[in-house]
């Protein structure tokens, strides 16, 4: 249990750094609310999600190796990416209404996902006993109800440890950010 409590504290430190670094990148207030952490199966992770999600794959390198991902609703990814590239408000609302996740928006949200991975990496460097680097790789749009649990896609069917926190950008609620890591490499399996 102590390992899990320590890891939860580490994730809270990550949350604080993510807020600061994303806000600095975007140039607008970005906040992550009360975070909830727990171990989940692949099935439970996707059962809890509604609507289209953007899944940014994360590779772990260093003493701890494995994988994970960042999951946000497609509208959140569009809003974050659109804010970063300074889309005019009317155009952003139109893109949000049609859920047009263009290549430009994918690239700009990808930059934010890179910043999140960097913030987590720095926090782990400072506070975790083993070296761990998080590297964002590709991203994809998924529909959680269509995910095949026994498949290796979009992520393997193994235990995960997830931190979920509600996002707010410039006063607008954006739903949950799910930061998902394989549980076994961190010794977090019950």
C-alpha positions in Angstrom: 0.0 0.0 0.0 2.9 2.4 0.8 4.2 2.1 -2.7 0.8 3.2 -4.1 0.5 6.1 -1.7 4.0 7.3 -2.7 3.1 6.9 -6.4 -0.2 8.9 -5.9 1.9 11.7 -4.3 4.2 11.6 -7.3 1.2 11.8 -9.6 -0.1 14.9 -7.8 3.3 16.6 -8.2 3.1 15.7 -11.9 -0.4 17.2 -12.1 0.9 20.5 -10.6 3.8 20.7 -13.1 1.5 19.7 -16.0 -0.8 22.6 -15.2 2.0 25.1 -15.0 3.8 24.0 -18.2 0.6 23.6 -20.3 -0.5 27.1 -19.2 2.9 28.5 -20.1 2.8 26.9 -23.5 -0.8 28.0 -24.4 -0.6 31.4 -22.7 -3.9 31.0 -21.0 -4.9 29.6 -17.6 -5.0 25.8 -17.6 -6.0 23.9 -14.5 -6.3 20.3 -13.5 -8.9 19.7 -10.8 -9.0 17.0 -8.0 -7.2 14.0 -9.3 -8.4 10.4 -8.8 -5.9 7.6 -9.1 -6.6 3.9 -9.3 -5.6 0.6 -10.9 -7.9 -0.5 -13.8 -8.1 -3.2 -16.4 -8.1 -2.2 -20.0 -11.8 -3.0 -20.1 -12.6 -0.8 -17.1 -10.6 2.1 -18.5 -12.6 2.1 -21.8 -15.9 1.4 -20.2 -15.6 4.6 -18.2 -15.0 6.8 -21.3 -17.8 8.2 -23.3 -17.6 9.5 -26.9 -14.7 9.8 -29.2 -11.3 10.1 -27.5 -7.9 11.2 -28.6 -5.3 8.6 -27.4 -1.7 9.8 -27.5 0.6 6.8 -27.1 3.4 7.1 -24.5 6.6 5.0 -24.4 8.5 4.6 -21.2 12.3 4.4 -21.4 15.1 4.1 -18.8 15.1 1.8 -15.7 11.4 1.4 -16.0 10.2 0.3 -19.4 6.6 -0.1 -20.7 3.9 2.0 -22.2 1.0 4.2 -21.4 -1.2 6.9 -23.0 -2.9 10.2 -22.5 -6.6 10.1 -23.1 -8.8 13.2 -23.6 -12.2 13.7 -25.3 -11.9 14.8 -29.0 -13.6 18.2 -28.2 -11.0 18.8 -25.4 -8.1 18.0 -27.9 -9.6 20.3 -30.5 -10.1 23.1 -27.9 -6.6 22.8 -26.5 -5.0 22.5 -30.0 -7.2 25.3 -31.4 -6.3 27.6 -28.5 -2.6 26.9 -28.9 -2.7 27.9 -32.6 -4.9 30.9 -31.7 -7.9 30.0 -33.8 -10.4 32.8 -33.7 -13.3 32.0 -31.3 -16.0 31.7 -34.0 -13.8 29.3 -36.0 -12.9 27.3 -32.9 -16.6 26.9 -32.1 -17.4 25.8 -35.6 -14.6 23.2 -35.6 -15.7 22.0 -32.2 -19.4 21.6 -33.3 -18.3 19.5 -36.3 -15.5 17.7 -34.4 -13.1 18.4 -37.2 -9.8 17.1 -35.8 -7.6 18.4 -38.7 -3.9 17.6 -39.1 -3.0 21.1 -37.9 -5.1 20.5 -34.7 -3.5 17.1 -34.3 0.0 18.6 -34.5 -0.8 21.4 -32.0 -2.5 19.0 -29.5 0.5 16.7 -30.0 2.7 19.6 -28.8 0.7 19.8 -25.6 0.9 16.0 -25.1 4.7 16.4 -25.5 4.7 19.1 -22.8 2.7 16.8 -20.5 5.2 14.0 -21.0 8.1 16.3 -20.4 6.5 17.6 -17.2 6.0 14.1 -16.0 9.5 13.1 -16.9 11.0 16.0 -15.0 8.9 15.2 -11.9 9.9 11.6 -12.0 13.6 12.6 -12.3 13.2 14.7 -9.2 11.1 12.3 -7.1 11.3 8.7 -8.3 14.0 6.3 -7.4 14.5 4.9 -10.9 15.1 6.7 -14.2 12.0 7.0 -16.4 11.5 9.0 -19.5 8.1 9.4 -21.1 8.1 9.9 -24.9 4.9 10.6 -26.7 4.7 8.7 -30.0 1.7 8.6 -32.3 -1.9 9.5 -31.6 -5.2 8.2 -32.8 -8.9 8.9 -32.4 -10.7 6.0 -30.8 -14.3 5.2 -29.9 -14.2 3.5 -26.5 -17.2 1.2 -27.1 -15.5 -0.2 -30.2 -12.2 -1.1 -28.5 -11.6 -4.8 -28.6 -10.4 -5.7 -25.1 -8.4 -8.8 -26.1 -6.6 -7.0 -28.9 -3.2 -5.3 -28.5 -4.9 -2.2 -30.0 -4.9 0.6 -29.1 -3.2 -0.5 -26.0 -2.3 -4.0 -24.5 -4.7 -5.8 -22.2 -2.7 -5.5 -19.0 -3.3 -3.8 -15.7 -3.0 0.0 -15.8 -2.7 2.7 -13.2 -4.6 5.8 -14.1 -4.7 9.4 -12.8 -7.9 11.2 -14.0 -8.3 14.9 -13.4 -10.9 17.4 -14.8 -9.3 20.0 -17.1 -10.2 23.7 -17.3 -8.8 26.0 -20.0 -9.4 29.7 -19.7 -12.5 29.1 -17.5 -14.0 26.4 -19.8 -14.5 22.9 -18.5 -13.0 20.3 -20.9 -13.7 17.0 -19.3 -11.2 14.5 -17.9 -7.5 14.1 -18.7 -6.6 10.4 -18.2 -2.9 9.8 -17.7 -2.5 6.0 -18.0 0.6 3.9 -17.2 1.1 0.2 -17.2 0.9 -0.8 -13.5 3.4 -3.8 -13.5 6.6 -1.8 -14.3 5.9 0.4 -11.3 5.0 -2.4 -9.0 1.5 -1.1 -8.6 -0.5 -4.3 -9.2 -2.7 -5.5 -6.2 
